[in-house]
Amino acid sequence: MLISTKGRYALRVMVDLAEHQTDGFIPLKVIAQRQEISEKYLESIIKLLVKARLLNGLRGKGGGYQLTKAPEQYTVGTILRLTEESLAPVACLGQDADACPRMAQCRTLPLWQGLDRVINGYLDSVTIADLMHRDAAGNDYVI
């Protein structure tokens, strides 16, 4: 499993909007500048998030985007499953995978199923609020 830039950027957008949720609707241009992401690429990501009703969009003057729910209600797993083709560690566990003819005698299948449960369980246990409140890397050293 390799998370694409689409998935990583979607998480960055969600955290950005969560951190600025009291500012009302945030224009695409502002999000793109803060996150250093191309507006054109960001537009395609935001379209996905709006279509899935994770964000509200408002056109015109004063328009932009905002979260539809509290940051605690969004899991990383939900966002990544929306943006990625698959989070499965092997092809046979992918959402649209054909049944493998060797599945009944596959010695490694339980390993991959367990890893899949761990990956999804972990990603579903982390919320956008958790990502907002994490300390900046390198700022945790205490003497």
Backbone as a chain_set.jsonl record, in Angstrom:
{"seq": "MLISTKGRYALRVMVDLAEHQTDGFIPLKVIAQRQEISEKYLESIIKLLVKARLLNGLRGKGGGYQLTKAPEQYTVGTILRLTEESLAPVACLGQDADACPRMAQCRTLPLWQGLDRVINGYLDSVTIADLMHRDAAGNDYVI", "coords": {"N": [[0.856, -1.182, 0.0], [0.625, 2.106, -0.943], [0.252, 5.396, -0.25], [-1.212, 7.847, -2.205], [-0.447, 11.155, -3.605], [-2.872, 12.411, -3.798], [-4.406, 11.336, -1.679], [-2.813, 12.113, 0.526], [-2.826, 14.906, 0.242], [-5.569, 15.398, 0.479], [-5.968, 14.824, 3.165], [-4.396, 16.866, 4.28], [-5.856, 19.118, 3.433], [-8.274, 18.724, 4.811], [-7.394, 18.908, 7.481], [-6.431, 21.533, 7.445], [-8.819, 22.989, 6.94], [-10.201, 22.274, 9.239], [-8.624, 23.448, 11.211], [-9.149, 26.069, 10.678], [-11.853, 26.429, 11.001], [-13.513, 28.278, 12.277], [-13.411, 30.459, 10.704], [-15.326, 30.523, 8.76], [-16.43, 30.023, 5.38], [-13.759, 28.96, 3.401], [-11.798, 30.173, 0.812], [-10.738, 28.388, -2.13], [-8.313, 29.209, -3.234], [-6.956, 30.282, -1.021], [-6.618, 28.035, 0.63], [-5.015, 26.498, -1.074], [-2.705, 28.124, -1.216], [-1.86, 28.182, 1.487], [-1.308, 25.466, 1.881], [0.48, 24.942, -0.074], [-0.156, 23.742, -2.568], [-1.053, 23.013, -5.885], [-3.667, 24.921, -7.3], [-5.318, 23.896, -9.297], [-4.955, 21.088, -9.105], [-5.784, 20.742, -6.486], [-8.444, 21.456, -6.709], [-9.627, 19.219, -7.964], [-9.411, 17.333, -5.947], [-10.898, 18.467, -3.88], [-13.396, 18.446, -5.082], [-14.032, 15.706, -4.962], [-14.261, 15.432, -2.154], [-16.398, 17.144, -1.593], [-18.435, 15.933, -3.093], [-18.696, 13.566, -1.658], [-19.814, 14.564, 0.553], [-18.252, 15.468, 2.651], [-17.328, 17.953, 2.781], [-18.717, 21.275, 2.575], [-19.537, 23.376, -0.098], [-19.485, 26.737, -1.28], [-20.437, 28.983, -3.696], [-19.328, 32.044, -5.316], [-18.963, 35.484, -4.097], [-17.481, 35.601, -0.949], [-17.525, 32.938, -0.796], [-16.406, 29.484, -0.697], [-14.961, 26.746, 1.02], [-15.952, 24.485, 3.636], [-15.93, 22.339, 6.535], [-18.359, 19.722, 6.953], [-18.963, 18.508, 9.282], [-17.917, 18.096, 12.731], [-14.373, 18.074, 13.425], [-13.673, 15.78, 14.898], [-15.323, 13.842, 13.961], [-14.483, 12.867, 11.556], [-12.655, 10.308, 10.111], [-9.316, 9.277, 9.365], [-9.19, 6.96, 7.867], [-11.675, 6.943, 6.47], [-11.352, 9.126, 4.75], [-9.053, 8.402, 3.277], [-9.925, 6.015, 2.077], [-11.734, 7.078, 0.322], [-10.149, 8.543, -1.439], [-8.132, 6.859, -2.399], [-7.382, 4.072, -4.527], [-7.234, 1.581, -3.323], [-6.71, 0.309, -0.034], [-5.785, -2.05, 0.621], [-3.352, -4.52, 1.515], [-2.552, -6.475, -0.3], [-3.388, -7.494, -3.65], [-5.507, -9.393, -3.845], [-7.192, -8.82, -1.753], [-8.382, -6.475, -2.322], [-11.068, -4.148, -2.871], [-12.638, -4.579, -5.233], [-11.689, -6.996, -6.1], [-11.292, -10.046, -7.91], [-12.322, -13.319, -6.959], [-9.758, -15.295, -5.732], [-8.435, -18.194, -7.181], [-6.773, -19.782, -5.671], [-7.339, -19.283, -3.063], [-8.471, -20.999, -1.056], [-6.388, -22.778, -0.389], [-4.329, -21.094, 0.257], [-1.548, -20.294, 2.067], [-0.637, -17.884, 3.027], [-2.738, -16.108, 3.15], [-4.19, -15.629, 5.662], [-2.288, -14.032, 6.991], [-2.199, -11.69, 5.36], [-4.851, -10.873, 5.596], [-4.97, -10.281, 8.309], [-3.121, -8.161, 8.436], [-4.467, -6.317, 6.841], [-6.706, -5.816, 8.477], [-5.397, -4.577, 10.636], [-4.287, -2.281, 9.416], [-6.636, -0.92, 8.486], [-8.037, -0.694, 10.912], [-6.3, 0.929, 12.418], [-6.176, 3.3, 10.818], [-8.844, 4.029, 10.95], [-9.004, 4.728, 13.569], [-7.824, 7.13, 13.966], [-8.502, 10.539, 13.958], [-9.378, 13.61, 12.216], [-9.294, 15.637, 14.066], [-7.417, 14.582, 15.856], [-5.117, 14.796, 14.285], [-4.916, 17.537, 14.091], [-4.174, 18.299, 16.648], [-1.703, 17.276, 17.187], [1.653, 17.647, 18.248], [4.162, 19.664, 16.701], [6.628, 18.072, 14.688], [9.719, 17.263, 16.147], [9.555, 19.06, 18.2], [9.344, 17.947, 20.679], [11.307, 17.409, 22.475], [12.645, 17.328, 25.655], [14.504, 18.72, 28.286]], "CA": [[0.0, 0.0, 0.0], [1.336, 3.37, -1.039], [-0.744, 6.463, -0.285], [-0.911, 8.802, -3.271], [-0.502, 12.573, -3.23], [-4.287, 12.761, -3.647], [-4.787, 11.003, -0.307], [-2.064, 12.954, 1.469], [-3.32, 16.277, 0.125], [-6.928, 15.439, 1.023], [-5.817, 14.927, 4.623], [-3.899, 18.219, 4.577], [-6.986, 20.039, 3.245], [-9.215, 18.527, 5.912], [-6.791, 19.48, 8.691], [-6.413, 22.986, 7.244], [-10.178, 23.496, 7.15], [-10.534, 22.073, 10.655], [-7.893, 24.466, 11.986], [-9.706, 27.387, 10.367], [-13.301, 26.284, 10.882], [-14.224, 29.455, 12.779], [-13.287, 31.521, 9.692], [-16.389, 30.387, 7.771], [-16.031, 29.384, 4.128], [-12.378, 29.291, 3.035], [-11.609, 30.065, -0.635], [-9.795, 27.397, -2.653], [-7.019, 29.881, -3.41], [-6.334, 30.421, 0.303], [-6.19, 26.685, 1.041], [-3.899, 26.13, -1.953], [-1.525, 28.885, -0.799], [-1.402, 27.715, 2.806], [-0.821, 24.092, 1.793], [1.449, 24.88, -1.175], [-0.682, 22.758, -3.51], [-1.61, 23.632, -7.084], [-5.12, 25.113, -7.225], [-5.972, 22.991, -10.249], [-4.953, 19.741, -8.52], [-6.593, 20.814, -5.276], [-9.842, 21.504, -7.128], [-10.102, 17.852, -8.211], [-9.501, 16.665, -4.643], [-12.026, 19.059, -3.152], [-14.609, 17.938, -5.74], [-14.307, 14.397, -4.349], [-14.671, 15.629, -0.765], [-17.732, 17.749, -1.618], [-19.366, 14.908, -3.589], [-18.896, 12.617, -0.56], [-20.431, 15.356, 1.629], [-17.324, 15.737, 3.754], [-17.199, 19.413, 2.757], [-19.73, 22.105, 1.939], [-18.973, 24.395, -0.971], [-20.345, 27.889, -1.532], [-19.91, 29.764, -4.822], [-19.507, 33.488, -5.299], [-18.263, 36.308, -3.109], [-17.601, 35.038, 0.39], [-17.628, 31.493, -0.926], [-15.253, 28.649, -0.405], [-15.26, 25.404, 1.535], [-15.895, 24.258, 5.082], [-16.292, 20.987, 6.961], [-19.786, 19.517, 7.222], [-19.078, 17.958, 10.641], [-16.805, 18.409, 13.625], [-13.15, 17.33, 13.078], [-13.662, 14.5, 15.61], [-16.204, 12.905, 13.273], [-13.838, 12.408, 10.324], [-11.488, 9.448, 10.331], [-8.332, 9.206, 8.291], [-9.592, 5.831, 7.036], [-12.764, 7.368, 5.59], [-10.809, 10.025, 3.724], [-8.149, 7.663, 2.393], [-10.699, 5.076, 1.255], [-12.368, 7.884, -0.706], [-9.175, 9.066, -2.405], [-7.229, 5.827, -2.891], [-8.021, 2.92, -5.176], [-7.321, 0.498, -2.347], [-5.795, 0.317, 1.107], [-5.454, -3.461, 0.852], [-1.919, -4.803, 1.385], [-2.353, -7.343, -1.465], [-4.452, -7.325, -4.639], [-6.654, -10.285, -3.65], [-8.073, -8.274, -0.72], [-8.935, -5.217, -2.81], [-12.536, -4.06, -2.853], [-13.24, -5.156, -6.441], [-10.849, -8.124, -6.527], [-11.924, -11.318, -8.246], [-11.964, -14.384, -6.016], [-8.538, -15.992, -6.13], [-8.664, -19.642, -7.215], [-5.915, -20.429, -4.676], [-7.696, -18.785, -1.734], [-8.726, -22.087, -0.107], [-5.146, -23.393, 0.075], [-3.297, -20.06, 0.41], [-0.962, -20.27, 3.416], [-0.342, -16.52, 3.47], [-3.961, -15.301, 3.215], [-4.471, -15.11, 7.012], [-1.332, -12.949, 7.267], [-2.634, -10.484, 4.658], [-6.126, -10.448, 6.181], [-4.646, -9.641, 9.587], [-2.5, -6.867, 8.146], [-5.545, -5.462, 6.35], [-7.475, -5.394, 9.665], [-4.565, -3.642, 11.41], [-4.217, -1.026, 8.663], [-7.932, -0.243, 8.539], [-8.338, -0.361, 12.304], [-5.492, 2.086, 12.822], [-6.605, 4.492, 10.089], [-10.159, 4.406, 11.457], [-8.892, 5.186, 14.961], [-7.232, 8.471, 13.964], [-9.429, 11.529, 13.409], [-8.812, 14.898, 11.799], [-9.004, 16.355, 15.317], [-6.142, 14.058, 16.359], [-4.038, 15.367, 13.473], [-4.838, 18.967, 14.428], [-3.622, 18.526, 17.973], [-0.374, 16.7, 17.336], [2.741, 18.619, 18.314], [5.032, 19.702, 15.519], [7.749, 17.146, 14.771], [10.96, 17.852, 16.632], [9.311, 19.962, 19.307], [8.961, 17.155, 21.839], [12.514, 17.114, 23.242], [12.622, 18.037, 26.933], [15.711, 18.512, 29.108]], "C": [[0.893, 1.233, 0.0], [0.275, 4.452, -1.175], [-0.304, 7.502, -1.307], [-0.908, 10.237, -2.746], [-1.956, 13.001, -3.044], [-4.758, 12.487, -2.216], [-4.103, 11.886, 0.715], [-2.573, 14.397, 1.435], [-4.738, 16.412, 0.671], [-6.874, 15.556, 2.544], [-5.344, 16.321, 5.021], [-5.017, 19.251, 4.458], [-7.951, 19.934, 4.419], [-8.675, 19.112, 7.22], [-6.788, 21.005, 8.6], [-7.788, 23.583, 7.52], [-10.617, 23.34, 8.604], [-9.867, 23.135, 11.518], [-8.45, 25.872, 11.777], [-11.23, 27.368, 10.286], [-14.085, 27.477, 11.399], [-14.179, 30.616, 11.789], [-14.39, 31.462, 8.64], [-15.897, 29.655, 6.538], [-14.652, 29.896, 3.717], [-12.228, 29.12, 1.52], [-10.538, 29.032, -1.005], [-8.395, 27.987, -2.756], [-6.251, 29.987, -2.09], [-5.805, 29.069, 0.794], [-4.961, 26.278, 0.24], [-2.612, 26.848, -1.54], [-0.976, 28.375, 0.528], [-0.761, 26.344, 2.722], [0.216, 23.889, 0.685], [1.105, 23.744, -2.147], [-1.26, 23.531, -4.702], [-3.129, 23.741, -6.953], [-5.86, 24.124, -8.118], [-6.054, 21.567, -9.685], [-5.855, 19.698, -7.29], [-8.083, 20.815, -5.611], [-10.413, 20.099, -7.348], [-10.267, 17.076, -6.901], [-10.717, 17.17, -3.867], [-13.347, 18.605, -3.752], [-15.02, 16.587, -5.147], [-14.871, 14.551, -2.932], [-16.069, 16.241, -0.668], [-18.769, 16.706, -2.048], [-19.689, 13.886, -2.492], [-19.519, 13.285, 0.67], [-19.55, 15.492, 2.869], [-17.099, 17.237, 3.89], [-18.445, 20.035, 2.157], [-19.0, 23.114, 1.074], [-19.982, 25.499, -1.194], [-19.688, 28.719, -2.622], [-20.107, 31.255, -4.581], [-18.706, 34.187, -4.22], [-18.521, 35.763, -1.707], [-17.691, 33.52, 0.379], [-16.332, 30.782, -0.609], [-15.734, 27.308, 0.108], [-15.157, 25.378, 3.047], [-16.322, 22.819, 5.362], [-17.799, 20.898, 7.181], [-20.026, 19.02, 8.645], [-17.894, 18.436, 11.479], [-15.582, 17.565, 13.246], [-13.07, 15.95, 13.735], [-14.464, 13.425, 14.886], [-15.644, 12.394, 11.947], [-12.67, 11.503, 10.676], [-10.582, 9.49, 9.111], [-8.714, 8.079, 7.329], [-10.679, 6.202, 6.039], [-12.222, 8.207, 4.433], [-9.91, 9.268, 2.752], [-8.889, 6.641, 1.539], [-11.415, 5.813, 0.121], [-11.376, 8.271, -1.808], [-8.281, 8.007, -3.032], [-8.007, 4.71, -3.584], [-8.229, 1.801, -4.165], [-6.334, 0.737, -1.214], [-5.336, -1.098, 1.426], [-3.956, -3.697, 0.654], [-1.581, -5.706, 0.2], [-3.594, -7.243, -2.36], [-5.69, -8.177, -4.349], [-7.619, -9.793, -2.565], [-8.682, -6.938, -1.125], [-10.45, -5.287, -2.91], [-13.18, -4.756, -4.056], [-12.466, -6.365, -6.96], [-11.694, -9.349, -6.858], [-11.481, -12.354, -7.215], [-10.753, -15.148, -6.561], [-8.799, -17.5, -6.115], [-7.82, -20.402, -6.184], [-6.3, -20.067, -3.232], [-7.854, -19.901, -0.693], [-7.452, -22.717, 0.418], [-4.015, -22.376, 0.304], [-2.819, -19.991, 1.856], [-0.742, -18.859, 3.942], [-1.589, -15.644, 3.615], [-4.27, -14.794, 4.626], [-3.528, -13.968, 7.418], [-1.823, -11.645, 6.653], [-3.966, -9.97, 5.209], [-5.896, -9.742, 7.52], [-4.039, -8.267, 9.39], [-3.554, -5.867, 7.664], [-6.391, -4.937, 7.514], [-6.701, -4.366, 10.478], [-4.52, -2.28, 10.717], [-5.526, -0.259, 8.788], [-8.318, 0.161, 9.954], [-7.575, 0.864, 12.769], [-5.989, 3.349, 12.136], [-7.989, 4.957, 10.538], [-10.124, 4.896, 12.9], [-8.323, 6.596, 15.066], [-8.209, 9.426, 13.286], [-8.681, 12.774, 12.945], [-8.484, 15.727, 13.04], [-7.682, 15.878, 15.916], [-4.972, 14.681, 15.598], [-3.848, 16.851, 13.764], [-4.036, 19.2, 15.696], [-2.258, 17.904, 18.208], [0.652, 17.807, 17.375], [3.563, 18.553, 17.038], [6.222, 18.78, 15.738], [8.998, 17.892, 15.242], [10.784, 18.783, 17.813], [8.966, 19.221, 20.591], [10.167, 16.791, 22.707], [12.531, 17.973, 24.501], [13.889, 17.695, 27.7], [15.328, 18.59, 30.573]], "O": [[1.789, 1.378, 0.831], [-0.517, 4.427, -2.117], [0.832, 7.976, -1.28], [-1.305, 10.504, -1.612], [-2.241, 13.867, -2.217], [-5.435, 13.321, -1.615], [-4.734, 12.354, 1.662], [-2.73, 15.03, 2.479], [-5.074, 17.437, 1.265], [-7.65, 16.303, 3.14], [-5.839, 16.892, 5.992], [-5.117, 20.156, 5.286], [-8.392, 20.95, 4.956], [-9.418, 19.738, 7.976], [-7.107, 21.688, 9.573], [-7.908, 24.567, 8.25], [-11.329, 24.193, 9.133], [-10.479, 23.66, 12.449], [-8.243, 26.757, 12.607], [-11.831, 28.187, 9.59], [-15.23, 27.671, 10.99], [-14.829, 31.64, 12.001], [-14.393, 32.273, 7.714], [-15.046, 28.769, 6.632], [-14.406, 31.102, 3.687], [-12.499, 28.041, 0.994], [-9.565, 28.837, -0.277], [-7.412, 27.336, -2.404], [-5.034, 29.802, -2.057], [-4.69, 28.976, 1.306], [-3.985, 25.775, 0.797], [-1.543, 26.238, -1.52], [0.228, 28.163, 0.671], [0.223, 26.078, 3.411], [0.76, 22.796, 0.528], [1.946, 22.915, -2.494], [-1.881, 24.579, -4.528], [-3.797, 22.789, -6.551], [-6.898, 23.583, -7.737], [-7.096, 20.919, -9.778], [-6.595, 18.736, -7.082], [-8.889, 20.241, -4.878], [-11.55, 19.822, -6.965], [-11.174, 16.252, -6.776], [-11.463, 16.389, -3.276], [-14.317, 18.398, -3.024], [-16.195, 16.351, -4.866], [-15.837, 13.882, -2.563], [-16.837, 15.899, 0.232], [-19.841, 16.603, -1.452], [-20.816, 13.399, -2.405], [-19.723, 12.64, 1.699], [-20.045, 15.615, 3.989], [-16.731, 17.733, 4.955], [-19.138, 19.422, 1.345], [-17.961, 23.644, 1.469], [-21.183, 25.247, -1.288], [-18.529, 29.115, -2.499], [-20.929, 31.673, -3.765], [-17.89, 33.581, -3.527], [-19.666, 35.498, -1.338], [-17.906, 32.894, 1.417], [-15.312, 31.397, -0.298], [-16.773, 26.8, -0.311], [-14.396, 26.129, 3.656], [-16.98, 22.175, 4.546], [-18.437, 21.883, 7.551], [-21.142, 19.096, 9.158], [-16.989, 19.101, 10.976], [-15.748, 16.435, 12.785], [-12.455, 15.041, 13.176], [-14.307, 12.236, 15.163], [-16.276, 11.569, 11.287], [-11.794, 11.886, 11.451], [-11.028, 9.709, 7.984], [-8.579, 8.226, 6.115], [-10.606, 5.809, 4.875], [-12.6, 8.009, 3.278], [-9.995, 9.469, 1.541], [-8.516, 6.423, 0.386], [-11.673, 5.226, -0.93], [-11.74, 8.315, -2.983], [-7.722, 8.239, -4.104], [-9.162, 4.447, -3.248], [-9.275, 1.151, -4.152], [-5.259, 1.299, -1.418], [-4.592, -1.32, 2.381], [-3.357, -3.141, -0.266], [-0.441, -5.706, -0.263], [-4.694, -6.949, -1.893], [-6.81, -7.726, -4.586], [-8.741, -10.291, -2.466], [-9.422, -6.335, -0.348], [-11.029, -6.368, -3.022], [-14.18, -5.457, -3.893], [-12.578, -6.716, -8.134], [-12.677, -9.648, -6.18], [-10.382, -12.262, -6.667], [-10.745, -15.586, -7.711], [-9.33, -18.024, -5.135], [-8.129, -21.549, -5.862], [-5.643, -20.508, -2.289], [-7.407, -19.745, 0.443], [-7.423, -23.156, 1.568], [-2.869, -22.768, 0.521], [-3.591, -19.669, 2.76], [-0.668, -18.648, 5.152], [-1.5, -14.54, 4.153], [-4.588, -13.614, 4.778], [-3.942, -13.042, 8.116], [-1.865, -10.614, 7.325], [-4.181, -8.76, 5.28], [-6.541, -8.739, 7.824], [-4.393, -7.317, 10.088], [-3.522, -4.698, 8.047], [-6.752, -3.76, 7.541], [-7.279, -3.391, 10.958], [-4.696, -1.246, 11.362], [-5.528, 0.916, 9.154], [-8.866, 1.242, 10.165], [-8.132, 1.736, 13.436], [-6.203, 4.365, 12.797], [-8.277, 6.154, 10.51], [-11.118, 5.426, 13.397], [-8.34, 7.192, 16.143], [-8.686, 9.161, 12.183], [-7.502, 12.958, 13.248], [-7.486, 16.447, 13.05], [-6.91, 16.688, 16.43], [-3.96, 15.047, 16.195], [-2.73, 17.361, 13.688], [-3.304, 20.184, 15.805], [-1.714, 17.994, 19.309], [0.551, 18.787, 16.638], [3.644, 17.513, 16.385], [6.764, 18.709, 16.841], [9.288, 19.0, 14.793], [11.773, 19.253, 18.376], [8.362, 19.797, 21.496], [10.05, 15.942, 23.59], [12.442, 19.198, 24.425], [14.299, 16.536, 27.76], [16.185, 18.444, 31.444]]}, "num_chains": 1, "name": "protein.A"}
